[in-house]
Each structure stands twice: as C-alpha cells, then as structure tokens.
Amino acid sequence: MSFRNVEDLLAQRGITVNYEAIRLRLNHFGPFIAVDLRKRPPKPHTIWHLDEAYPKIDGRRVYLWRAVDAEGEALDVLVQSRRNKHAALKLMRKLLRTYEFLPEIFVADDLRSYDASARDPGIK
C-alpha cells in the first residue's frame, strides 16, 4: 500500500494528513512495530499433527519429535535420545507454553507415548 493510498483512506475517515507525514512516521516507528510483530508467534491452526523421525546425529540414533499444524507450518521440533512418555510430554508442554491454547484435534500415529502425554495436559 502506498503512502498516497493511506492518505486517501485517512481522508475518507475525515483525517487530513499529508503523505509525507505518513512516510516520516513510518520510517520512525516502522522498525519498532516490525520487532514487536516478529516476537509474537503466529497463531497456528487448531489441528496439530505430531510425528517422529529417527536420524543419526554424530553416529548416534536420536528421535526427532516434530509438531506441524494443518496448514503445514512447523510448530516446534525437539531432539531426544529416548522415545517414551517423558519425551512426548516435553514436546507437548513446550507447545502449550509457546502457543497458550489447546488444539481442537491432535493427530498422531499409534505410538503409545502420544496417548500418555496427551492425557496429562487434558488433550483428547
């Protein structure tokens, strides 16, 4: 959107301002607004998919736990040496602490540690 378009939008609402004043304010306050927007995590979709992979890191097999929303955006990644309830619960707590809401649907494979970790925070 150009500065002149912003000037026209404000004029329609009864605010008279020059496009040059808009440019000066945007140059001054724009970086502060951009930093604030980057700090906030985007609100993910309400359907989360959890899966794990088994890569080798430094010659050792590790478990890469990954959470993805329904739109394909990676929510979080966690590397653990174990594949148990404690590791799955750590990922779930990290997700809940970051996004601060419970998903409507929690999709996972048949790994029993997912069921056990989902029962603790109250996710079905």
Buried (B, 14 or more C-beta within 10 A) or exposed (E): EEBEEBBEEBEEEEEEEEBEEBBEEEEEEEEEEEEEEEEEEEEBBEBBBBBBEEEEEEEEEBBBBBBBBBEEEEBBEBEBEEBBBEBBBBBBEBBBEEBEEBBEEBEBEEBEBBBBBBEEEEBE
